[in-house]
């Protein structure tokens, strides 16, 4: 067991293993203060089958983790000659099933090594751009502490075409650090006459703890099952998922023997699983694949988010917002100009929330003259125009479950959001071209002013129609001329109402 923190939990788990008759060898990170380490040793002094290995400084991605595992394994093989399988775990690992079930499982498979072991060509696990190169370049610098030197040295080796020679007779394999090997395989690796040569080579491999035993076990194992008996899940960045109290049922469903990484304050998990009750979990084959779908959905939610709900990590980047809106909505252009009381009539016919011109220049025309809508959205035009895209997304998000309809016209200030609406699959846009002329015709303005305003509105509408008719528009768009619509208005209106009612 490799430990470096949460020693109270490591002691608790160690006593659980020991109660089932399992000998334990600890390796504590050399960075752990001597006072903490000595207190930990003293607390476990009452357990007869507990040993402590020579300490190494362990850092992620460096040789120290392999050296620590080697030292602990040597102590295990030397001190406990009756051990047949050696199980590598960390201080944050938690047994999920009674230990006796694991013992029985291994008794039935006396010559099987359980270690995830696959070539870089076989799997897409590697994250960070280094797959085969981690075996052919040198990595003397820490990725975490000396990232600048790490990157520059990798770039230098690539530029000069440097390639390390892989030792004869081995094919690099990769896999999870957490394995369960037979004494025969593990002792063969540790006693190999070429071990110093292999150690020297792997000490400059990147993340050697995921390749050293995974590669060398292929030389000596009689039978390998390329899987780990420890449940460990990683996110899209290669970071391990941490299990909390609310993951209790999820862990039970996996049927795995051990899980990592457990939050040290997950009292409910430790209380539930650190028992040897026969019915703690079903006696079945470990199957972490049963919960893969849940983790896949979690990764998708984390990377893509929910449609129409922005968060800081995705908001600034176009295309990462997973859609502008979260629900379908309808836009009517020219209808309120052509029909009196169109909003109230449509609301009565469809039972939808029908607004006026949401992007009117002076104020937001919410339905029924409201000044504040769901989500504390104000009718203040300046607040809306500061970020009209977020305004629309927030309106649809905060009123989800109720379809929103609103009016739009060439007088409105929608230029900043024009393309966003056109490319939004949730938008249903119905346009009567030229309907804005009705309002001008009914006005009492001077003819020269009407002519000037008509030319301006016609130009705005023309450019808007180009956007709606572009190949990138994904909204459901219907466009009629005013003459076509006035000739037979009920047919298109009924079609629109029917379409809204079906969604």
C-alpha positions as CSV (number, residue, x, y, z in Angstrom):
1,X,0.0,0.0,0.0
2,X,1.4,3.4,-1.1
3,X,0.5,6.2,1.3
4,X,1.3,9.8,1.5
5,X,-1.7,11.5,3.2
6,X,-4.9,10.7,5.1
7,X,-3.0,8.3,7.4
8,X,-6.0,7.8,9.6
9,X,-7.9,6.3,6.7
10,X,-4.9,4.2,5.6
11,X,-4.8,2.7,9.1
12,X,-8.6,2.0,9.0
13,X,-8.3,0.2,5.7
14,X,-5.1,-1.7,6.8
15,X,-6.9,-3.1,9.8
16,X,-9.7,-4.2,7.5
17,X,-7.3,-6.1,5.3
18,X,-5.4,-7.5,8.3
19,X,-8.6,-8.8,9.9
20,X,-9.1,-11.0,6.8
21,X,-5.5,-12.4,7.2
22,X,-3.8,-10.3,4.6
23,X,-0.2,-9.3,5.3
24,X,0.5,-5.6,4.4
25,X,3.6,-3.8,3.4
26,X,3.5,0.0,3.5
27,X,5.5,2.5,1.6
28,X,5.2,6.1,2.8
29,X,6.4,9.0,0.7
30,X,9.7,10.3,1.8
31,X,8.2,13.8,1.7
32,X,6.0,12.8,4.7
33,X,7.4,14.4,7.9
34,X,9.2,12.0,10.2
35,X,6.9,12.8,13.1
36,X,3.8,11.9,11.1
37,X,5.4,8.7,9.7
38,X,6.6,7.5,13.1
39,X,3.2,8.1,14.7
40,X,1.7,6.0,11.8
41,X,4.1,3.2,12.4
42,X,3.4,3.2,16.1
43,X,-0.3,3.0,15.6
44,X,0.0,-0.1,13.5
45,X,2.6,-1.8,15.7
46,X,0.0,-4.1,17.2
47,X,-0.6,-5.8,13.8
48,X,1.9,-8.7,13.4
49,X,1.8,-9.0,9.6
50,X,2.5,-5.3,8.8
51,X,5.9,-4.2,7.4
52,X,7.3,-0.9,6.2
53,X,9.5,-0.6,3.1
54,X,12.4,1.7,2.4
55,X,11.1,5.2,1.7
56,X,11.4,7.0,-1.7
57,X,10.4,10.4,-2.7
58,X,7.3,10.0,-4.9
59,X,6.0,12.5,-7.4
60,X,3.5,12.0,-10.2
61,X,5.0,10.9,-13.5
62,X,8.4,10.1,-12.0
63,X,10.5,7.0,-11.3
64,X,10.0,7.3,-7.5
65,X,6.6,5.6,-7.7
66,X,8.1,2.5,-9.4
67,X,11.0,2.4,-6.9
68,X,8.5,2.6,-4.0
69,X,6.5,-0.3,-5.5
70,X,9.7,-2.3,-6.0
71,X,10.9,-1.8,-2.5
72,X,7.5,-2.8,-1.0
73,X,7.2,-5.8,-3.3
74,X,10.6,-7.1,-2.3
75,X,9.7,-6.8,1.4
76,X,6.4,-8.6,0.7
77,X,8.1,-11.5,-1.1
78,X,10.8,-11.9,1.4
79,X,8.8,-11.5,4.6
80,X,5.7,-13.5,3.6
81,X,6.7,-16.7,1.7
82,X,3.1,-18.0,1.7
83,X,1.8,-15.1,-0.3
84,X,0.7,-16.1,-3.8
85,X,-0.8,-12.9,-5.2
86,X,0.4,-9.4,-4.4
87,X,-2.2,-6.6,-4.7
88,X,-1.0,-3.0,-5.2
89,X,-3.2,-0.4,-3.6
90,X,-3.0,3.2,-2.4
91,X,-4.0,4.9,0.8
92,X,-7.1,6.2,-0.9
93,X,-8.2,2.8,-2.1
94,X,-11.3,1.2,-0.4
95,X,-12.3,-2.4,-0.5
96,X,-15.9,-2.6,-1.8
97,X,-16.5,-6.3,-1.2
98,X,-15.6,-8.6,1.7
99,X,-11.9,-9.4,1.5
100,X,-12.6,-13.1,1.6
101,X,-14.4,-12.8,-1.7
102,X,-11.3,-11.4,-3.3
103,X,-9.2,-14.2,-1.7
104,X,-11.6,-16.9,-3.0
105,X,-11.5,-15.2,-6.5
106,X,-7.7,-15.4,-6.6
107,X,-7.6,-18.9,-5.3
108,X,-9.7,-20.0,-8.3
109,X,-7.2,-18.2,-10.5
110,X,-3.8,-19.2,-9.0
111,X,-1.7,-18.4,-12.2
112,X,-3.5,-15.3,-13.4
113,X,-2.0,-11.8,-13.4
114,X,-4.5,-9.0,-13.3
115,X,-2.8,-6.0,-14.8
116,X,-4.0,-3.6,-17.5
117,X,-1.4,-4.0,-20.2
118,X,-1.8,-2.7,-23.8
119,X,0.4,-1.1,-26.4
120,X,-0.1,2.5,-27.3
121,X,-1.4,1.5,-30.7
122,X,-4.2,-0.5,-29.1
123,X,-5.8,2.1,-26.9
124,X,-6.6,5.8,-26.9
125,X,-5.8,6.4,-23.2
126,X,-2.8,8.7,-23.6
127,X,-3.6,12.3,-22.9
128,X,-1.3,15.2,-23.6
129,X,0.2,14.3,-27.0
130,X,2.8,11.8,-25.8
131,X,2.1,8.1,-26.6
132,X,4.9,6.3,-28.3
133,X,7.2,9.2,-27.6
134,X,7.1,8.6,-23.9
135,X,9.2,5.5,-24.6
136,X,11.6,7.0,-27.2
137,X,12.4,10.4,-25.6
138,X,14.1,11.2,-22.3
139,X,12.2,12.9,-19.5
140,X,14.6,14.0,-16.7
141,X,12.4,17.0,-15.7
142,X,9.3,16.9,-13.6
143,X,6.2,17.8,-15.6
144,X,4.5,19.4,-12.6
145,X,7.4,21.2,-11.0
146,X,9.5,22.1,-14.1
147,X,6.9,22.3,-16.8
148,X,9.0,24.9,-18.8
149,X,12.1,22.7,-18.9
150,X,9.9,19.6,-19.6
151,X,8.3,21.2,-22.6
152,X,11.5,22.8,-23.9
153,X,13.5,19.5,-23.6
154,X,10.8,17.6,-25.4
155,X,10.8,20.2,-28.2
156,X,14.6,20.1,-28.4
157,X,14.7,16.3,-28.7
158,X,12.1,16.4,-31.5
159,X,14.0,19.1,-33.3
160,X,17.3,17.1,-33.4
161,X,15.5,13.8,-34.1
162,X,16.7,12.1,-30.9
163,X,15.3,8.7,-30.2
164,X,16.1,6.3,-27.4
165,X,16.6,2.7,-28.1
166,X,14.0,0.4,-26.5
167,X,15.8,-2.5,-24.8
168,X,15.8,-5.7,-26.8
169,X,13.1,-8.2,-26.1
170,X,10.5,-5.9,-24.7
171,X,7.5,-4.2,-26.3
172,X,6.3,-1.2,-24.3
173,X,2.9,-1.6,-22.8
174,X,0.7,0.8,-20.8
175,X,-2.1,0.5,-18.3
176,X,-3.4,1.3,-14.8
177,X,-0.8,1.5,-12.0
178,X,-3.0,-0.7,-9.8
179,X,-2.4,-4.3,-10.4
180,X,-2.6,-7.7,-8.8
181,X,0.4,-10.0,-9.8
182,X,1.3,-13.6,-8.9
183,X,4.4,-14.2,-6.8
184,X,5.9,-16.0,-9.8
185,X,5.5,-13.1,-12.2
186,X,6.5,-10.4,-9.6
187,X,9.6,-12.2,-8.4
188,X,10.7,-12.8,-12.0
189,X,10.5,-9.1,-12.7
190,X,12.4,-8.1,-9.5
191,X,15.0,-10.9,-10.0
192,X,15.6,-10.4,-13.7
193,X,19.3,-10.3,-14.5
194,X,18.6,-7.4,-16.8
195,X,16.7,-5.5,-14.2
196,X,19.3,-2.7,-13.8
197,X,19.3,-2.2,-17.5
198,X,15.4,-2.0,-17.6
199,X,15.4,0.2,-14.5
200,X,17.8,2.6,-16.1
201,X,15.7,2.8,-19.3
202,X,12.3,3.2,-17.5
203,X,13.7,5.8,-15.1
204,X,13.6,8.3,-18.0
205,X,10.3,7.2,-19.4
206,X,7.4,9.5,-18.8
207,X,4.9,8.2,-16.2
208,X,6.9,4.9,-15.7
209,X,4.4,3.6,-13.0
210,X,1.9,3.0,-15.9
211,X,4.4,1.1,-18.1
212,X,7.1,-0.6,-16.1
213,X,5.3,-3.6,-14.6
214,X,2.8,-3.5,-17.5
215,X,5.6,-4.1,-20.0
216,X,7.8,-6.5,-18.0
217,X,4.9,-8.7,-16.9
218,X,4.4,-9.6,-20.6
219,X,7.8,-11.3,-20.4
220,X,7.1,-13.7,-17.6
221,X,3.3,-14.1,-17.0
222,X,1.8,-17.4,-17.7
223,X,-1.7,-15.9,-18.1
224,X,-2.6,-12.2,-18.1
225,X,-6.0,-10.7,-17.9
226,X,-5.5,-7.1,-19.2
227,X,-7.7,-5.5,-16.6
228,X,-7.4,-4.1,-13.1
229,X,-9.4,-5.4,-10.1
230,X,-9.4,-1.8,-8.8
231,X,-12.1,0.5,-10.0
232,X,-10.5,3.8,-11.1
233,X,-12.1,6.3,-13.4
234,X,-10.5,9.2,-15.2
235,X,-12.0,12.4,-16.7
236,X,-11.3,13.8,-20.2
237,X,-8.1,15.5,-18.8
238,X,-6.7,12.3,-17.4
239,X,-7.4,13.2,-13.8
240,X,-8.9,10.6,-11.5
241,X,-12.5,10.9,-10.4
242,X,-12.9,11.2,-6.7
243,X,-15.7,9.2,-5.1
244,X,-17.9,10.9,-2.4
245,X,-20.6,9.7,-0.1
246,X,-23.3,10.2,-2.8
247,X,-21.5,7.6,-5.0
248,X,-22.4,4.8,-2.6
249,X,-25.0,3.1,-4.9
250,X,-22.8,3.7,-7.9
251,X,-19.9,1.8,-6.3
252,X,-22.1,-1.0,-5.2
253,X,-23.3,-1.4,-8.8
254,X,-19.8,-1.8,-10.1
255,X,-19.3,-5.2,-8.3
256,X,-15.6,-4.4,-8.1
257,X,-13.3,-5.5,-5.3
258,X,-11.5,-2.2,-4.7
259,X,-12.1,1.4,-5.7
260,X,-10.0,4.5,-5.8
261,X,-9.9,7.5,-5.3
262,X,-12.0,7.8,-2.2
263,X,-12.4,11.2,-0.5
264,X,-10.9,10.8,3.0
265,X,-14.0,12.5,4.6
266,X,-16.5,10.2,2.9
267,X,-17.7,8.8,6.2
268,X,-20.7,7.0,4.7
269,X,-18.5,5.1,2.2
270,X,-16.0,3.9,4.8
271,X,-18.8,3.0,7.2
272,X,-20.7,1.0,4.5
273,X,-17.8,-0.9,2.9
274,X,-15.4,-1.6,5.7
275,X,-17.4,-4.7,6.9
276,X,-17.1,-8.4,6.1
277,X,-20.7,-9.1,6.1
278,X,-21.6,-11.8,3.6
279,X,-24.2,-9.7,1.9
280,X,-22.3,-6.5,1.6
281,X,-22.2,-6.9,-2.2
282,X,-23.3,-9.7,-4.5
283,X,-20.7,-12.4,-5.3
284,X,-20.3,-11.7,-9.0
285,X,-17.7,-11.0,-11.6
286,X,-16.3,-7.4,-11.3
287,X,-17.9,-5.3,-14.0
288,X,-16.9,-1.6,-14.0
289,X,-18.4,-1.3,-17.5
290,X,-21.8,-1.3,-15.8
291,X,-21.2,2.3,-14.7
292,X,-19.2,3.5,-17.7
293,X,-22.3,5.0,-19.2
294,X,-22.8,7.2,-16.1
295,X,-19.2,8.4,-16.3
296,X,-19.5,9.1,-20.0
297,X,-22.6,11.2,-19.3
298,X,-20.8,13.0,-16.6
299,X,-17.8,13.8,-18.9
300,X,-20.2,15.1,-21.6
301,X,-22.1,17.3,-19.0
302,X,-18.8,18.7,-17.8
303,X,-17.3,19.4,-21.2
304,X,-20.5,20.4,-23.1
305,X,-22.8,21.6,-20.3
306,X,-26.5,21.8,-20.7
307,X,-28.1,23.4,-23.8
308,X,-28.8,27.0,-23.2
309,X,-27.0,27.3,-19.9
310,X,-23.7,29.0,-20.1
311,X,-20.8,28.8,-17.6
312,X,-17.6,30.7,-17.4
313,X,-15.4,28.0,-18.9
314,X,-17.4,27.7,-22.1
315,X,-19.1,31.1,-22.4
316,X,-16.2,33.0,-24.2
317,X,-15.6,30.4,-26.9
318,X,-18.1,30.3,-29.8
319,X,-19.2,26.7,-30.5
320,X,-18.6,25.5,-26.9
321,X,-21.9,26.7,-25.5
322,X,-23.8,23.6,-26.6
323,X,-26.5,25.6,-28.3
324,X,-27.8,29.1,-27.6
325,X,-31.1,28.1,-26.0
326,X,-32.4,25.2,-24.1
327,X,-36.0,25.0,-25.5
328,X,-37.9,25.8,-28.6
329,X,-39.4,29.3,-29.2
330,X,-41.2,31.2,-31.9
331,X,-40.4,34.6,-33.6
332,X,-43.0,36.5,-35.6
333,X,-41.9,39.2,-38.0
334,X,-44.5,41.5,-39.5
335,X,-47.6,39.9,-37.8
336,X,-48.2,42.5,-35.1
337,X,-48.0,45.2,-37.8
338,X,-50.5,43.4,-40.0
339,X,-53.0,42.2,-37.4
340,X,-54.4,44.3,-34.5
341,X,-54.0,42.7,-31.1
342,X,-52.0,39.8,-32.6
343,X,-50.2,39.0,-29.3
344,X,-53.4,38.6,-27.2
345,X,-55.0,36.5,-30.0
346,X,-52.0,34.2,-30.4
347,X,-51.8,33.7,-26.6
348,X,-55.4,32.8,-26.5
349,X,-55.1,30.4,-29.4
350,X,-52.0,28.6,-28.2
351,X,-51.8,29.1,-24.4
352,X,-48.2,30.2,-25.0
353,X,-46.4,33.2,-23.4
354,X,-46.5,35.8,-26.2
355,X,-44.4,38.9,-25.9
356,X,-44.2,42.1,-27.9
357,X,-41.0,43.3,-29.5
358,X,-38.4,42.0,-27.0
359,X,-35.7,43.9,-28.9
360,X,-37.6,47.2,-29.3
361,X,-35.2,50.2,-29.1
362,X,-36.8,51.9,-26.0
363,X,-37.7,49.0,-23.8
364,X,-38.3,45.2,-23.7
365,X,-41.9,44.5,-24.4
366,X,-42.6,41.6,-22.1
367,X,-46.0,40.0,-22.1
368,X,-48.8,41.8,-20.2
369,X,-46.5,44.8,-19.8
370,X,-44.3,43.1,-17.1
371,X,-41.2,45.0,-16.1
372,X,-39.4,42.0,-14.7
373,X,-39.5,38.5,-16.0
374,X,-38.4,35.1,-14.6
375,X,-34.7,35.1,-13.6
376,X,-34.9,38.9,-12.7
377,X,-34.7,39.9,-16.3
378,X,-35.4,43.6,-16.5
379,X,-37.2,45.4,-19.3
380,X,-34.4,47.9,-19.4
381,X,-33.1,48.2,-23.0
382,X,-29.6,49.2,-22.0
383,X,-29.2,46.0,-19.8
384,X,-30.6,43.9,-22.7
385,X,-28.3,45.5,-25.3
386,X,-25.2,45.0,-23.2
387,X,-25.4,41.3,-24.1
388,X,-28.5,40.4,-26.1
389,X,-27.3,36.8,-26.7
390,X,-27.2,36.2,-23.0
391,X,-30.6,38.0,-22.6
392,X,-32.3,35.6,-25.0
393,X,-30.6,32.5,-23.6
394,X,-31.6,33.5,-20.0
395,X,-35.2,34.2,-21.0
396,X,-35.6,30.8,-22.6
397,X,-33.7,29.1,-19.8
398,X,-35.7,30.7,-16.9
399,X,-39.0,30.0,-18.6
400,X,-38.3,26.4,-19.7
401,X,-41.5,24.4,-19.7
402,X,-43.4,27.3,-21.3
403,X,-42.9,28.1,-24.9
404,X,-41.9,31.7,-25.6
405,X,-43.1,33.7,-28.6
406,X,-42.1,37.3,-29.5
407,X,-42.2,39.8,-32.2
408,X,-39.3,41.1,-34.3
409,X,-39.0,43.8,-36.9
410,X,-36.5,46.0,-38.8
411,X,-37.0,48.7,-36.2
412,X,-35.7,46.5,-33.5
413,X,-32.0,46.4,-32.3
414,X,-31.3,42.7,-33.1
415,X,-28.2,43.1,-35.2
416,X,-25.9,41.6,-32.6
417,X,-28.0,38.5,-32.2
418,X,-29.3,38.1,-35.8
419,X,-26.9,35.3,-36.8
420,X,-27.3,33.5,-33.4
421,X,-31.1,33.3,-33.9
422,X,-30.7,32.2,-37.5
423,X,-28.3,29.4,-36.5
424,X,-30.4,28.2,-33.5
425,X,-32.2,24.9,-34.2
426,X,-34.7,25.8,-31.5
427,X,-35.9,28.9,-33.3
428,X,-39.1,28.9,-35.4
429,X,-39.1,32.1,-37.5
430,X,-42.1,33.3,-39.4
431,X,-41.7,36.3,-41.6
432,X,-44.1,38.5,-43.6
433,X,-41.9,40.7,-45.7
434,X,-42.8,44.4,-46.1
435,X,-45.4,44.4,-43.3
436,X,-43.5,47.2,-41.6
437,X,-44.9,49.5,-44.4
438,X,-48.4,49.3,-42.8
439,X,-47.2,51.2,-39.8
440,X,-45.6,53.8,-42.0
441,X,-48.7,54.1,-44.1
442,X,-50.9,54.7,-41.0
443,X,-48.5,57.3,-39.6
444,X,-49.1,61.0,-39.9
445,X,-45.5,61.9,-40.9
446,X,-44.3,64.0,-43.8
447,X,-44.0,62.1,-47.1
448,X,-40.2,62.8,-47.3
449,X,-39.7,61.4,-43.8
450,X,-41.8,58.3,-44.7
451,X,-39.9,57.7,-47.9
452,X,-36.6,58.0,-46.0
453,X,-37.7,55.7,-43.3
454,X,-39.1,53.1,-45.8
455,X,-35.8,53.0,-47.6
456,X,-33.9,52.4,-44.3
457,X,-36.3,49.7,-43.1
458,X,-36.3,48.0,-46.5
459,X,-32.5,47.9,-46.5
460,X,-32.4,46.4,-43.0
461,X,-35.0,43.8,-43.9
462,X,-33.2,42.8,-47.1
463,X,-30.0,42.1,-45.2
464,X,-31.9,40.2,-42.6
465,X,-33.5,38.0,-45.2
466,X,-30.1,37.2,-46.6
467,X,-29.1,35.9,-43.2
468,X,-32.3,33.8,-42.9
469,X,-31.8,32.3,-46.4
470,X,-28.1,31.6,-45.9
471,X,-26.8,28.0,-46.0
472,X,-25.7,28.3,-42.3
473,X,-29.3,29.0,-41.0
474,X,-30.6,26.1,-38.9
475,X,-33.8,27.6,-37.6
476,X,-37.2,26.6,-39.0
477,X,-37.9,29.5,-41.3
478,X,-41.0,30.4,-43.3
479,X,-41.1,33.6,-45.4
480,X,-44.1,35.1,-47.1
481,X,-44.5,38.4,-49.0
482,X,-47.3,40.6,-47.6
483,X,-49.3,40.1,-50.8
484,X,-49.1,36.3,-50.5
485,X,-50.1,36.4,-46.8
486,X,-53.0,38.8,-47.2
487,X,-54.5,36.8,-50.0
488,X,-55.0,33.7,-47.8
489,X,-54.0,34.5,-44.2
490,X,-55.6,31.6,-42.4
491,X,-53.8,28.8,-44.1
492,X,-50.2,29.9,-42.9
493,X,-51.5,30.9,-39.5
494,X,-53.2,27.6,-39.0
495,X,-50.0,25.8,-40.1
496,X,-47.9,27.8,-37.6
497,X,-50.4,27.2,-34.7
498,X,-50.5,23.5,-35.5
499,X,-46.7,23.3,-35.5
500,X,-46.4,25.0,-32.2
501,X,-49.1,22.8,-30.7
502,X,-47.2,19.6,-31.7
503,X,-44.0,20.7,-29.9
